[in-house]
Amino acid sequence: MNNDNSGSTGQFDDRKQNTDDKEDKKQNPEDKEDKKDKKQNTDDKKDKENQKQNSDDKEDKKHNTDDKKDKENQKQNSDDKEDKKHNTDDKKEKEDHKQNSDEGKSAKNEDEDKNPDTILNITDLKKSFGKIDVLKNVNLTLKKGETVVILGRSGTGKSVILECIIGLLIPDSGKIEVFGKDFLGLPESEENKLRIKIGFLFQSGALYDSMTVRQNLEFPVIRQPDYKKEDLTTKVEEQLKNVGLENAIDKVPSELSGGMKKRISLARTLMLDPEIILYDEPTTGLDPFTSNEISQLILDMQKKYDVTSLIVTHDMACARLVADRIVILQDGEFTAEGTYDELEKSEDEFVKGFFEFA
């Protein structure tokens, strides 16, 4: 009896085991489904993470792009500011330059207003010959219509000053301004135009021996570039009348006296209508009567044509008659200045020497 129950119990256990196995097998597909769901969930999660990562990457890229644009904008703004600053600096520099130019013009105009009639200005003029310093520091100003006489001992450089003014000698240093222009710094073409306005009366007269008086007077005119071959007879006769020698028009220099040569030389100088006349010893070698005539002629021409005259002379009678002002040249520079009457009363021994026997 007991044996049969044991067998039955064993069979029951086997059936139960089989049933459990079937349940397990049934459970297994569900597990598989769960696993599949889990896997799907995992994949979905990964997709979401990837999407998020991609989104983050895009955001980063966008952020980087925005940063780059910001930097570029900052750089552009910086460049714009730099350009504006540069333009502002350029504008300021131009304004400063214009201001300086205006100030320079204003200063120049003020100087011209102070000396509107100054037509010859010599500053710190120096000239040496070898080791000999002839002109050491010459300063002189002439105004329109003024007659200035230079007094000084022989061989001290009076004529050298005149030759530097006209351009026959080149000074070592200094400045010569004629009609407001730096004569020494002008191009040759402009220098020649300016030189026409300056007449020079040489000590010897310097007439051409092979020419008649008429030809001597015509010569400086026909040498000018703007000469149009017009007839100069009327002008020649006018200038000869000024010096009282109308009848000498067809004479040659060998037929003229010393005084007549001086007169003809002055007439030739006046042919170009100069505004300045430089006289180098105009009365040297003439008798007192003729010297006085030449001096009076210089005075008459100054009054008639309002010319400015600079005269080198030792003739004190001439100086007294024609000079508005006298300057004394000593040791290469002007050491005294004044009218004839003022200098005549000077206590300076060197100056007094010129007036003791006048």
C-alpha positions as CSV (number, residue, x, y, z in Angstrom):
1,M,0.0,0.0,0.0
2,N,2.7,2.2,0.9
3,N,4.6,1.3,-2.2
4,D,1.7,2.4,-4.4
5,N,1.5,5.8,-2.8
6,S,5.2,6.3,-3.3
7,G,4.9,5.6,-6.9
8,S,1.9,7.9,-7.3
9,T,3.7,10.6,-5.4
10,G,6.7,10.3,-7.7
11,Q,4.6,10.4,-10.8
12,F,2.9,13.5,-9.4
13,D,6.1,15.2,-8.8
14,D,7.3,14.4,-12.3
15,R,4.1,15.9,-13.7
16,K,4.5,18.9,-11.6
17,Q,8.0,19.3,-12.8
18,N,6.9,19.0,-16.4
19,T,4.2,21.5,-15.8
20,D,6.7,23.9,-14.2
21,D,9.0,23.3,-17.1
22,K,6.2,24.2,-19.5
23,E,5.4,27.2,-17.4
24,D,9.1,28.1,-17.6
25,K,9.0,27.7,-21.3
26,K,5.9,29.8,-21.4
27,Q,7.6,32.3,-19.2
28,N,10.7,32.3,-21.3
29,P,9.0,34.0,-24.4
30,E,7.7,36.6,-22.0
31,D,11.2,37.1,-20.8
32,K,12.3,37.4,-24.3
33,E,9.7,39.9,-25.0
34,D,10.8,41.8,-21.8
35,K,14.3,41.6,-23.0
36,K,13.3,42.8,-26.4
37,D,11.4,45.7,-24.8
38,K,14.4,46.5,-22.6
39,K,16.7,46.4,-25.6
40,Q,14.2,48.7,-27.5
41,N,14.2,51.0,-24.5
42,T,17.9,51.0,-24.4
43,D,18.1,51.8,-28.1
44,D,15.6,54.5,-27.7
45,K,17.6,55.9,-24.8
46,K,20.7,55.8,-26.9
47,D,18.9,57.5,-29.7
48,K,17.7,60.2,-27.4
49,E,21.2,60.5,-26.0
50,N,22.6,60.7,-29.5
51,Q,19.9,63.2,-30.5
52,K,20.7,65.2,-27.4
53,Q,24.4,64.9,-28.1
54,N,23.8,66.0,-31.7
55,S,21.7,68.9,-30.4
56,D,24.4,69.8,-27.9
57,D,27.0,69.6,-30.7
58,K,24.9,71.8,-32.9
59,E,24.4,74.2,-30.0
60,D,28.1,74.2,-29.4
61,K,28.8,74.8,-33.1
62,K,26.2,77.5,-33.1
63,H,27.7,79.0,-29.9
64,N,31.2,78.7,-31.5
65,T,29.9,80.3,-34.6
66,D,28.3,83.1,-32.6
67,D,31.5,83.5,-30.6
68,K,33.4,83.7,-33.9
69,K,31.0,86.3,-35.3
70,D,31.3,88.2,-32.0
71,K,35.0,88.2,-32.3
72,E,34.9,89.2,-35.9
73,N,32.4,92.0,-35.1
74,Q,34.7,93.1,-32.2
75,K,37.6,93.1,-34.6
76,Q,35.6,95.0,-37.2
77,N,34.5,97.5,-34.6
78,S,38.1,97.8,-33.4
79,D,39.2,98.3,-37.0
80,D,36.4,100.9,-37.5
81,K,37.5,102.7,-34.4
82,E,41.1,102.6,-35.5
83,D,40.1,103.9,-38.9
84,K,38.0,106.6,-37.3
85,K,40.9,107.5,-35.0
86,H,43.3,107.5,-38.0
87,N,40.9,109.7,-40.0
88,T,40.5,111.9,-36.9
89,D,44.3,112.1,-36.6
90,D,44.6,112.9,-40.3
91,K,41.9,115.6,-40.0
92,K,43.6,117.0,-37.0
93,E,47.0,117.0,-38.7
94,K,45.5,118.8,-41.7
95,E,43.8,121.3,-39.4
96,D,47.0,121.8,-37.5
97,H,48.9,122.2,-40.8
98,K,46.3,124.7,-42.0
99,Q,46.4,126.5,-38.7
100,N,50.2,126.7,-38.9
101,S,50.0,127.9,-42.5
102,D,47.5,130.5,-41.5
103,E,49.6,131.6,-38.6
104,G,52.6,131.7,-40.9
105,K,50.7,133.8,-43.4
106,S,49.4,136.0,-40.6
107,A,52.9,136.5,-39.2
108,K,54.1,137.3,-42.7
109,N,51.3,139.7,-43.3
110,E,52.0,141.4,-40.0
111,D,55.7,141.8,-41.0
112,E,54.6,143.2,-44.4
113,D,52.2,145.5,-42.6
114,K,55.0,146.7,-40.4
115,N,57.4,147.4,-43.4
116,P,55.1,147.7,-46.4
117,D,57.6,149.9,-48.3
118,T,60.8,147.7,-47.7
119,I,62.1,146.7,-51.1
120,L,65.7,145.7,-50.2
121,N,66.7,143.8,-47.1
122,I,70.2,142.4,-46.4
123,T,70.7,140.1,-43.5
124,D,74.0,138.7,-42.0
125,L,75.9,139.1,-45.3
126,K,79.4,137.6,-45.4
127,K,82.0,137.5,-48.1
128,S,85.7,136.4,-48.0
129,F,88.4,136.4,-50.6
130,G,90.9,133.7,-49.7
131,K,91.8,134.2,-46.0
132,I,90.6,137.8,-46.0
133,D,87.2,138.4,-44.5
134,V,85.9,141.5,-46.3
135,L,82.2,141.4,-45.3
136,K,81.7,139.9,-41.8
137,N,78.1,140.8,-40.8
138,V,76.4,143.3,-43.1
139,N,72.7,144.2,-42.3
140,L,70.8,146.9,-44.2
141,T,67.2,147.8,-45.1
142,L,66.1,150.2,-47.8
143,K,62.6,151.6,-48.3
144,K,60.9,152.7,-51.5
145,G,62.1,156.1,-52.6
146,E,64.9,156.2,-50.1
147,T,68.5,157.2,-50.9
148,V,71.1,155.6,-48.7
149,V,74.8,156.4,-48.9
150,I,77.6,154.0,-47.8
151,L,80.7,155.5,-46.4
152,G,83.9,153.6,-45.6
153,R,87.6,153.5,-46.2
154,S,88.9,152.4,-49.6
155,G,89.2,148.6,-50.1
156,T,86.9,147.7,-47.2
157,G,84.1,146.1,-49.2
158,K,81.6,148.9,-50.1
159,S,81.6,147.9,-53.8
160,V,81.5,144.3,-52.9
161,I,78.1,144.9,-51.2
162,L,76.7,146.3,-54.5
163,E,78.1,143.4,-56.6
164,C,76.5,140.9,-54.2
165,I,73.1,142.6,-54.5
166,I,73.2,142.6,-58.3
167,G,74.5,139.0,-58.5
168,L,78.0,139.7,-59.9
169,L,79.5,138.2,-56.7
170,I,78.0,135.3,-54.7
171,P,78.3,135.9,-50.9
172,D,79.5,133.1,-48.6
173,S,76.4,133.3,-46.5
174,G,73.5,135.6,-45.6
175,K,70.3,136.7,-47.3
176,I,69.5,139.3,-49.8
177,E,65.8,140.0,-50.3
178,V,64.6,142.2,-53.1
179,F,60.9,143.0,-53.3
180,G,60.3,140.4,-50.7
181,K,62.0,137.6,-52.7
182,D,65.2,135.7,-51.7
183,F,67.4,136.9,-54.5
184,L,70.1,134.3,-53.9
185,G,67.6,131.4,-53.9
186,L,65.8,132.2,-57.1
187,P,65.9,130.1,-60.3
188,E,68.0,131.9,-63.0
189,S,65.0,132.8,-65.1
190,E,63.3,134.6,-62.1
191,E,66.6,136.1,-61.1
192,N,67.0,137.7,-64.5
193,K,63.5,139.1,-64.3
194,L,64.3,140.6,-60.9
195,R,67.7,141.9,-62.0
196,I,65.9,144.1,-64.7
197,K,64.4,146.1,-61.9
198,I,67.9,146.9,-60.5
199,G,70.0,149.4,-62.3
200,F,73.8,149.5,-61.8
201,L,75.9,152.5,-62.5
202,F,79.5,151.3,-62.7
203,Q,82.4,153.4,-61.4
204,S,84.0,153.7,-64.8
205,G,80.7,154.1,-66.7
206,A,81.3,150.9,-68.6
207,L,80.2,152.2,-72.0
208,Y,80.9,150.1,-75.1
209,D,83.6,151.9,-77.0
210,S,82.6,150.5,-80.3
211,M,79.0,151.7,-80.1
212,T,77.5,155.1,-80.4
213,V,75.6,156.7,-77.5
214,R,72.4,155.7,-79.2
215,Q,73.5,152.0,-79.5
216,N,74.8,152.0,-75.9
217,L,71.4,153.1,-74.6
218,E,69.5,150.6,-76.9
219,F,71.7,147.7,-76.0
220,P,70.1,146.7,-72.6
221,V,66.6,146.9,-74.1
222,I,67.2,144.8,-77.2
223,R,68.8,142.1,-75.0
224,Q,65.5,141.4,-73.2
225,P,63.5,138.3,-74.2
226,D,60.3,140.4,-74.6
227,Y,61.8,142.9,-77.0
228,K,59.6,143.2,-80.1
229,K,62.0,145.2,-82.3
230,E,60.1,148.4,-81.7
231,D,61.8,151.7,-82.5
232,L,63.6,153.0,-79.4
233,T,64.5,156.5,-80.7
234,T,61.9,158.3,-78.6
235,K,63.0,156.6,-75.4
236,V,66.7,157.1,-76.1
237,E,66.1,160.8,-76.7
238,E,64.0,161.1,-73.5
239,Q,66.7,159.6,-71.3
240,L,69.4,161.8,-73.0
241,K,67.3,164.8,-72.3
242,N,67.1,163.8,-68.6
243,V,70.9,164.0,-68.4
244,G,71.2,167.0,-70.6
245,L,73.0,165.3,-73.5
246,E,70.5,165.1,-76.4
247,N,73.1,166.3,-78.9
248,A,75.5,163.5,-78.0
249,I,73.2,160.7,-79.5
250,D,75.5,159.8,-82.4
251,K,78.8,160.3,-80.6
252,V,81.1,157.5,-79.5
253,P,82.5,157.2,-76.0
254,S,86.0,158.4,-77.1
255,E,84.4,161.8,-77.9
256,L,82.9,162.2,-74.5
257,S,84.4,163.8,-71.3
258,G,84.5,161.9,-68.0
259,G,81.4,163.8,-66.7
260,M,79.5,163.1,-70.0
261,K,80.3,159.4,-69.8
262,K,78.8,159.3,-66.3
263,R,75.7,161.0,-67.5
264,I,75.3,158.7,-70.5
265,S,75.8,155.7,-68.2
266,L,73.0,157.0,-66.0
267,A,70.8,157.5,-69.0
268,R,71.4,153.9,-70.1
269,T,70.6,152.6,-66.6
270,L,67.2,154.4,-66.8
271,M,66.3,152.7,-70.1
272,L,64.9,149.7,-68.3
273,D,62.9,151.7,-65.8
274,P,64.6,150.3,-62.7
275,E,63.1,150.6,-59.2
276,I,66.5,150.4,-57.5
277,I,69.7,152.1,-58.7
278,L,73.1,151.1,-57.3
279,Y,75.7,153.8,-57.8
280,D,79.4,152.8,-57.4
281,E,81.4,156.0,-56.9
282,P,79.3,158.2,-59.4
283,T,81.5,161.3,-59.0
284,T,85.0,159.8,-58.8
285,G,87.5,161.5,-61.0
286,L,85.3,164.5,-61.7
287,D,85.9,168.1,-60.9
288,P,83.8,169.7,-58.1
289,F,81.5,171.5,-60.5
290,T,80.8,168.3,-62.6
291,S,80.5,166.2,-59.4
292,N,77.8,168.6,-58.1
293,E,76.0,168.3,-61.5
294,I,76.0,164.5,-61.2
295,S,74.8,164.6,-57.6
296,Q,72.0,167.0,-58.6
297,L,71.1,164.7,-61.4
298,I,70.8,161.7,-59.0
299,L,68.5,163.7,-56.8
300,D,66.4,164.8,-59.8
301,M,66.0,161.2,-61.0
302,Q,65.0,160.0,-57.6
303,K,62.3,162.6,-57.4
304,K,61.1,162.1,-60.9
305,Y,60.9,158.3,-60.9
306,D,60.7,157.6,-57.2
307,V,63.6,155.2,-57.4
308,T,65.4,153.8,-54.4
309,S,69.1,154.5,-54.5
310,L,72.1,152.9,-52.8
311,I,75.3,155.0,-53.3
312,V,78.9,154.1,-52.5
313,T,81.0,157.3,-52.4
314,H,83.8,159.2,-50.7
315,D,82.4,162.5,-51.9
316,M,81.0,164.1,-48.8
317,A,79.4,166.9,-50.8
318,C,77.5,164.4,-52.8
319,A,76.5,162.5,-49.6
320,R,75.3,165.7,-48.0
321,L,73.2,166.6,-51.0
322,V,71.5,163.3,-51.8
323,A,71.5,161.1,-48.7
324,D,68.3,160.5,-46.6
325,R,70.5,158.2,-44.5
326,I,74.2,157.4,-44.2
327,V,75.7,154.1,-43.0
328,I,79.3,153.7,-42.0
329,L,81.2,150.5,-43.0
330,Q,83.9,149.5,-40.6
331,D,85.7,146.1,-40.2
332,G,83.2,144.3,-42.5
333,E,80.0,145.6,-40.9
334,F,77.9,148.8,-40.5
335,T,78.9,150.4,-37.2
336,A,77.0,153.7,-37.4
337,E,73.9,155.0,-39.1
338,G,72.0,158.3,-39.2
339,T,71.5,161.5,-41.3
340,Y,74.4,163.6,-42.4
341,D,73.7,166.1,-39.6
342,E,73.5,163.4,-36.9
343,L,76.7,161.6,-37.9
344,E,78.5,164.9,-38.3
345,K,78.0,165.4,-34.5
346,S,79.2,161.9,-33.6
347,E,81.9,161.5,-31.0
348,D,83.1,158.2,-32.6
349,E,86.7,158.8,-33.9
350,F,86.2,156.7,-37.0
351,V,83.0,158.4,-37.9
352,K,84.4,161.9,-37.2
353,G,87.2,161.2,-39.7
354,F,84.8,161.4,-42.6
355,F,83.5,164.8,-41.6
356,E,86.6,166.7,-40.5
357,F,87.5,167.9,-44.0
358,A,84.1,167.9,-45.5
